[in-house]
């Protein structure tokens, strides 16, 4: 998620929050979960608002996070379709000032080496200062215990960075994120680096993707801040999907304030040198994109999770229910099943219409919920 003209877009976000709240209360059709729970099916969205959704799994529970903008909140549930009924807790509130006090974006929670870590992007109200920060909690339950700041996640170049995620492959931990090549706004790339531990980058970053295709370079900024460029090319929100002997780096392409925000894919072999850019092959077409008939605009910034019984793969992503909503809180988290092609690549299909009744993830039963 990238916001350039911050004062204007922040005002829009606040208006969006108010409108979404009214929609939930007064039934405008933006959110349709006033219906009773079904033992077999559900409909999207799984929450009335939730940009940049992320899901982690541990010990039979799902831990969910999304961008709130001003704190870090964790939801705990046994069922993603019933997320609206989940327990939730604000686990961290930023200080009033300082390098990680404002614009809290794209948080992710991970369980690594016996502890919980949250990775999030933040700045000091100056977009050029955006970096990735890390919190640690030794409690087995992330809604309990204390979260402490571990510091900034950065390689030696320490350039602008957002949307960090981490993953393990063949016993090695890696970080992936969206960042600038130098100190000038205009193009966001995807980078990867090895990690010494969950809070420390080891060695230099490698650029594995930069926006080049037409579907990656939709990014005119209307009424832009004169301190920022009038156009931005975007690759952001990288997430790792592992299947068999292949790794699929799924990222968001084009600017989030356009309807063209979509998902692209890089593919590598699990036994390749992941720090070699040549190991990654970019797909020439988006793998998931907007579908107006499904009330799905600006589809992007996803996460992945397994069904409760571990037999199915699912995607959770955000989308606006109507055009022209931009990067604000109208973005809703939606979930649907991933299918797999004969060659081992993922088939995300298309965004399903909001009224579609979707069969619950395998193993999601009445006795397991929340």
C-alpha positions in Angstrom: 0.0 0.0 0.0 1.5 3.3 -1.1 0.2 6.7 -0.3 1.9 9.7 -1.8 -0.3 12.7 -1.3 -0.7 12.1 2.4 -2.8 14.9 3.7 -5.5 14.6 1.0 -5.6 10.8 1.1 -5.7 10.7 4.9 -8.8 12.9 4.8 -10.3 10.5 2.3 -9.5 7.5 4.5 -11.2 9.1 7.5 -14.3 9.7 5.4 -14.1 6.2 4.2 -14.0 4.8 7.7 -17.1 6.8 8.7 -19.0 5.7 5.6 -18.1 2.1 6.1 -19.3 2.2 9.7 -22.6 3.8 8.6 -22.9 1.1 5.9 -22.5 -1.7 8.5 -25.0 -0.1 10.9 -27.6 0.9 8.4 -27.4 -1.8 5.8 -26.2 -0.1 2.6 -25.1 -3.4 1.1 -21.4 -2.7 1.5 -21.2 -5.5 4.0 -23.6 -8.4 4.0 -22.9 -10.4 7.1 -26.1 -9.6 9.0 -27.1 -13.1 8.0 -26.9 -16.0 10.5 -23.9 -18.3 10.3 -24.2 -21.2 7.9 -22.6 -24.6 8.8 -21.5 -25.2 5.2 -21.1 -21.9 3.4 -20.2 -18.3 3.8 -20.2 -15.1 1.7 -17.6 -12.4 1.3 -16.3 -10.1 2.7 -15.2 -11.7 5.9 -15.0 -8.3 7.6 -16.6 -5.0 6.7 -13.2 -3.3 6.3 -9.6 -4.6 6.3 -6.9 -3.4 3.9 -3.8 -5.5 3.5 -5.1 -8.7 5.1 -2.8 -11.3 6.6 -3.3 -14.7 8.2 -1.0 -16.9 10.3 -1.9 -20.3 11.7 -0.8 -22.1 14.8 -2.2 -24.8 17.1 -5.6 -24.9 15.4 -6.1 -21.1 15.5 -5.9 -18.4 12.8 -4.3 -15.1 13.7 -5.4 -12.3 11.4 -4.1 -8.7 11.0 -4.8 -5.8 8.6 -3.9 -2.2 8.2 -5.7 0.0 10.7 -3.4 3.0 10.2 -3.0 3.9 13.9 -2.4 0.6 15.8 -1.7 -3.1 15.6 -4.7 -5.3 16.2 -4.7 -9.1 16.2 -7.8 -11.3 15.6 -7.9 -14.9 16.9 -10.3 -17.4 15.5 -10.7 -21.1 14.5 -12.6 -20.0 11.3 -11.7 -17.3 8.8 -15.2 -17.2 7.4 -16.4 -16.3 10.9 -13.7 -13.6 11.4 -16.3 -11.0 12.2 -17.1 -12.9 15.5 -13.4 -13.5 16.4 -11.7 -12.3 19.6 -9.5 -9.3 18.8 -7.1 -7.1 20.7 -5.1 -4.0 20.1 -1.6 -5.4 21.0 0.4 -2.2 20.3 -0.2 1.5 20.0 2.5 3.7 18.5 4.2 6.5 20.4 3.0 10.1 19.8 6.1 10.9 17.8 9.2 9.3 16.3 10.2 7.1 13.4 7.5 4.5 13.8 4.7 6.8 15.1 2.5 7.3 12.0 1.1 5.6 8.9 1.1 2.1 10.4 0.7 -0.2 7.3 0.5 -3.8 6.3 1.3 -5.7 9.6 2.1 -9.4 9.5 2.3 -11.7 12.5 4.7 -14.8 12.3 5.7 -17.4 14.8 9.5 -18.0 14.5 12.0 -19.7 16.7 9.5 -20.1 19.5 8.3 -16.5 19.6 5.8 -14.2 17.9 6.9 -11.4 15.6 5.0 -8.6 14.0 6.5 -6.8 11.0 4.9 -3.5 10.0 5.7 -0.4 8.0 5.6 3.0 9.6 7.0 6.5 9.3 7.3 9.9 11.1 4.5 11.5 8.9 7.1 11.9 6.1 6.7 9.3 3.4 10.4 9.3 2.7 11.1 8.0 6.2 8.9 4.8 5.8 10.7 1.7 7.0 9.8 -1.7 8.4 9.8 -2.3 12.1 9.6 -5.5 14.3 7.9 -6.3 17.6 8.6 -9.5 19.6 6.4 -11.4 22.1 7.6 -14.7 23.8 4.0 -15.6 24.8 2.5 -18.7 23.2 -0.7 -16.7 22.7 0.0 -13.4 20.9 -3.1 -11.8 22.5 -1.3 -12.3 25.8 2.2 -11.3 27.1 4.1 -8.2 26.1 5.3 -6.9 22.8 8.7 -5.2 22.7 10.3 -3.3 19.9 13.2 -5.2 18.3 14.1 -2.3 15.9 14.2 -1.7 12.2 14.4 -4.4 9.6 16.8 -3.1 7.0 19.8 -4.1 4.9 22.9 -2.0 4.8 21.4 0.4 2.2 18.6 1.3 4.5 16.3 2.6 1.8 12.5 3.3 1.8 10.7 0.1 2.6 7.2 -1.2 3.2 5.1 -4.4 3.1 7.7 -6.8 4.6 7.0 -10.5 4.8 9.2 -13.4 5.9 9.4 -17.1 5.0 11.5 -20.2 5.5 12.9 -22.4 2.7 15.1 -25.4 3.2 16.0 -24.3 6.8 16.8 -20.7 5.8 14.9 -17.6 6.7 14.3 -14.8 4.1 12.7 -11.4 4.1 10.8 -9.9 1.1 9.6 -6.3 0.8 8.8 -3.4 -1.5 11.3 -0.6 -1.7 13.0 2.1 -3.6 16.3 1.7 -5.5 17.6 5.0 -4.2 16.1 7.9 -2.3 13.6 9.1 -4.9 9.9 8.2 -5.1 8.6 7.0 -8.5 9.2 3.2 -8.7 8.7 0.5 -6.1 10.6 -2.8 -6.6 10.4 -6.2 -4.8 13.6 -7.1 -2.9 14.7 -10.3 -1.1 17.4 -10.8 1.5 18.6 -13.6 3.8 18.0 -13.2 7.5 20.4 -14.0 10.4 17.5 -14.1 12.8 13.8 -12.9 12.8 14.9 -9.3 13.3 18.2 -9.0 11.4 19.0 -8.9 7.7 22.1 -10.8 6.7 23.9 -9.5 3.6 22.8 -7.3 0.7 19.3 -7.1 -0.8 18.5 -8.5 -4.2 16.0 -6.9 -6.6 13.8 -9.6 -8.0 11.1 -7.5 -9.7 10.5 -4.0 -11.0 7.4 -2.8 -12.8 7.8 -3.2 -16.5 4.5 -4.6 -18.0 1.7 -2.2 -18.8 -0.5 -3.8 -16.1 2.2 -3.0 -13.5 2.6 0.6 -14.4 -0.8 2.2 -13.9 -0.2 4.9 -11.4 -1.0 8.5 -12.3 -1.5 10.6 -9.2 -4.4 13.1 -9.5 -3.9 16.3 -7.4 -0.6 15.0 -6.3 1.7 16.7 -3.7 4.3 18.8 -5.6 6.9 17.1 -3.6 6.0 13.7 -5.1 6.0 12.6 -8.7 2.9 12.7 -10.8 3.2 9.0 -11.7 4.4 6.0 -9.7 5.1 2.5 -11.0 4.4 -0.1 -8.3 5.4 -3.6 -7.2 4.5 -4.1 -3.5 2.9 -6.5 -1.0 5.1 -9.5 -1.7 3.8 -12.8 -0.2 5.2 -16.3 -0.5 3.1 -19.3 -1.6 4.9 -22.6 -1.4 3.7 -25.7 -3.2 5.6 -28.9 -3.9 9.1 -28.0 -5.1 8.2 -24.5 -6.3 8.0 -21.1 -4.7 5.5 -18.5 -5.9 6.1 -14.9 -4.9 2.8 -13.2 -5.3 2.9 -9.4 -5.4 0.6 -6.4 -6.0 1.1 -4.4 -9.1 0.1 -0.9 -10.2 -1.0 1.8 -7.7 -3.5 0.9 -5.0 -5.5 4.1 -5.8 -6.3 2.7 -9.3 -8.9 0.0 -10.2 -6.0 -1.8 -12.0 -4.3 -2.9 -8.7 -3.8 -6.6 -9.3 -1.6 -9.6 -8.4 1.5 -10.7 -10.3 3.6 -13.7 -9.8 7.3 -14.7 -9.7 8.3 -18.4 -9.8 11.4 -20.1 -8.5 12.5 -23.6 -7.7 12.7 -24.4 -4.0 16.3 -25.6 -4.4 17.4 -22.5 -6.4 19.6 -19.7 -5.1 16.8 -17.4 -4.1 19.2 -14.4 -3.8 20.0 -14.7 -7.5 17.5 -12.6 -9.4 17.9 -15.0 -12.3 16.3 -17.7 -10.3 12.9 -15.9 -10.5 10.7 -15.9 -13.5 8.0 -13.3 -13.8 4.6 -14.2 -15.3 3.8 -11.9 -18.3 0.1 -11.5 -17.2 -1.5 -10.8 -13.9 -2.7 -13.9 -12.0 -5.7 -12.1 -10.3 -7.3 -8.8 -11.1 -10.5 -6.7 -10.8 -13.9 -8.0 -11.8 -16.6 -5.3 -11.8 -19.4 -7.9 -12.1 -18.2 -9.3 -8.7 -18.0 -5.9 -7.1 -14.3 -6.4 -6.9 -12.1 -3.4 -7.7 -8.4 -2.8 -7.0 -8.0 -6.4 -6.0 -4.6 -7.0 -4.3 -2.4 -7.3 -1.3 -3.1 -10.9 -0.3 -2.2 -13.6 2.2 -2.5 -17.4 2.2 -3.7 -20.0 4.6 -4.6 -23.7 4.8 -8.0 -25.1 5.5 -8.3 -26.4 9.1 -7.6 -30.0 8.0 -4.6 -28.9 5.9 -6.0 -30.3 2.6 -6.8 -27.0 0.9 -5.0 -23.7 0.1 -6.9 -20.4 0.4 -6.2 -16.8 -0.6 -7.3 -13.8 1.4 -7.2 -10.5 -0.4 -8.7 -7.0 -0.3 -10.9 -5.4 -2.8 -13.1 -2.3 -3.1 -16.9 -3.0 -3.6 -17.2 -0.1 -6.1 -14.9 2.0 -8.3 -13.2 5.2 -7.2 -12.6 4.2 -3.5 -8.8 4.3 -3.7 -6.5 3.2 -0.9 -8.9 3.9 2.0 -10.9 1.8 4.4 -13.5 0.7 1.9 -11.1 -2.1 1.0 -12.6 -5.4 2.4 -10.9 -8.8 3.1 -12.3 -11.6 1.0 -11.4 -15.3 1.0 -11.7 -18.0 -1.6 -10.1 -21.4 -2.4 -7.0 -21.8 -4.6 -6.9 -24.5 -7.2 -3.7 -26.1 -8.6 -2.9 -26.6 -12.3 -1.3 -29.8 -13.6 2.1 -28.1 -13.9 2.0 -27.2 -10.2 1.2 -23.5 -10.6 -1.7 -21.9 -8.7 -5.0 -21.1 -10.3 -6.6 -18.2 -8.4 -9.5 -18.0 -10.7 -11.5 -14.7 -10.5 -12.9 -12.8 -7.6 -16.2 -14.3 -6.6 -19.3 -12.1 -6.5 -20.2 -10.9 -3.0 -23.5 -12.8 -3.0 -21.9 -16.1 -4.0 -22.2 -18.7 -1.3 -18.8 -20.3 -0.9 -18.2 -23.7 0.7 -16.3 -23.4 3.9 -12.7 -24.5 4.1 -12.4 -28.3 4.6 -12.5 -29.2 8.3 -14.2 -25.9 9.2 -17.0 -27.3 11.3 -19.5 -25.9 13.8 -17.5 -27.4 16.7 -14.3 -25.8 15.6 -15.4 -22.2 15.3 -14.1 -19.4 17.6 
